Amino acid sequence: MHSNLSLRISALAIALLSAGLVHAAVSPEQAARLNSDLTPLGAERAGNKDGSIPEWTGGYTTAPAGYKNGDKRADPFAADKPLYSVSASNMAQYADQLAEGTKALLQKYPAYRLDVYPTRRSAASPQWVYDNTLKNATRANLEVATEKVSGAYGGIPFPLPQNGAEVLWNYRLSWQGGDTFYSPFDTWLMTAGGKKIQATRARFWYQQPYYFKEGSLETFAGKFLIGKLATEQPSSKAGEGLMTHWDMDPGKRAAWQYLVGQRRVRRAPNVAYDTPDFVTSGVGFFDEAFMIFGPTDRHDLKLVGKKELLVPYNNNRAAAASSDELLKPGFLNPDLVRWEKHRVWVVSATLKDGKRHVVPKRTYYVDEDSWQVLLLDGYDAQGKLGRHNYSLTLLAPEMPALTAQMMWGSYNLETGAYFLNSSANDLDVQYQSYPRPPSAFFTPDAMASDSMR
């Protein structure tokens, strides 16, 4: 009887895997690569053939002298000079290293260019995150149909990804430098006519219970990220709030909004997918926030593979500039944006039959070292490239982390407008580690209390 039961269980497991409903963890032999030819988070440790991408040697973890929590971080690579520049006149020479959206910007704006600097593989995490990643490799599972993840905690869930959904979950559950943060920000819009407008100024706190160092898989309840936003500007929206709770089971996600005029907290189930994002005055979509925000289950995700790409990276200099210096008509100031060549995972997202989304096709470009989404191309229903999203990435060596939580935005390739979100360029606090508050701080009722202060 025991033998028959084992056979039935094995047959069920094979059927589930064959149907694509469950994707199993990798073998211990495969996971052992994280201590050999792969980095602890799953990137190729070696450099590329021509040396333009160097070997990963541990990342950059040297905090600047005199740094205090919340200070603007210095550019540790300020002495670097561009190796070359890419513009419309020579882009054909680098075509295989450019995202389609990058090509479109170069073609649209003769003055746009990429200054390409030496590649600095700066991404690093604490050893305990590496240790948890190794454990996750052999225990984490993904239900493809529901996008539900189980068996992962405190590290990258799928360091040896087998499909596109796993790659995107690696970003959602990537190390951002700690477990609780305070990150006030501005949202800037640049109109097609070249006018810079402040869409939002807000205080923002977020927490990753998934990265509580003292926690474990056994004690983790499944809520991996909690965010709380309190609007300060414009004055017409001052006091409004938004709270989001994200779970390893996307079906358990929840969002709430506090509207000052109504003086009440209400559920906000539409804070997802292609709902216009009110933080960007509707210019962006909610599922573009932070490059990925919420579920992606309306699209089929395909892992295309890995390629070498020119991407924005290590942009501490851009983060230290004023918004007037960084935002220029048409595009971000090329003098301030640092580009490097890195290996990225490429994931294509195609709208499922019977589903709707105003961006039916997307291509994600995900950094192999940090699992941050660096670029994102979006196509309309006619297959025309219409949107190009970017994250400049901020290097926080004292944490240590390379994060896409700052300085992300989108270009509308049709209208010529663009926006920059999570900008601390004109603020005194930049991406600050925050003392872990009481659990009540991240409850819907707390939004109303905050608004009345």
ABEGO torsion letter per residue (X at the ends): XAAAAAAAAAAAAAAAAAAGABBBBBBAAAAAAAABABBAAGBBABBBAAGABBBBAGEBABBBBGBBBGBBBBBAAAABBBABBBBAAAAAAAAAABBAAAAAAAAABAABBBBBBBBBBABBBBAAAAAAAAAAAAABBBBAAAGBBBGBBGBBABABBABAAAAAAAAAABBAGEABBBBBBBBBBBBAAGBBBBABBBBBBBBBAAABAABBAAABAGBABBBBBBBAOBAAABGBBBBBBBBABAAABBBBBBBAAAGBBBBBAABBEABBBAAAGGABBAAABGGBBEBAAABBBBBAEBBBBBBBBGBAAAAABBAAAABBBGBBBAAABBBBBBBBBBBBBBBBBGBBBABABBBBBBBAAAGBBABBBBBBAAGBBABBBBBAEBBBAAOBBBBAABGBBBBBAAAGBBBBBGBAAABABBGBBBBBBBAAAABAAAAAAAAAX
